[in-house]
Amino acid sequence: MAYTFDTLGYAKRLRDAGISQGQPEAHAEAAREFVMGELVTKVDLQAVKADLQAANADLLAAMETLSLRLTLRLGVMLATGLATSIGLIAAIIKL
């Protein structure tokens, strides 16, 4: 949806209110520049949405990688603990 700002109507309304000739046009142009420059369009929102989706995909991939690394570390710790326990039990039995 495109938004428009009627600078001519705005300037006319200011002139009708008693403001001198040059000022209404300057007010209208300034209002158009400041107000219309800050409006967000659908295209702007779609670009931000695409950026957020890409960042989300990157985060999910990083989380998956970290999850796999933590699972591997836990498996190594458990295997090491089990091997140590078996070694201790074997040493005790030999005594």
Buried (B, 14 or more C-beta within 10 A) or exposed (E): EEEEBEBEEBBEBBBEEEBEEEEBBEBBBEBBEEEEEEEEEEEEEEEEEEEEEEEEEEEEEEEEEEEEEEEEEEEEEEEEEEEEEEEEEEEEEEE
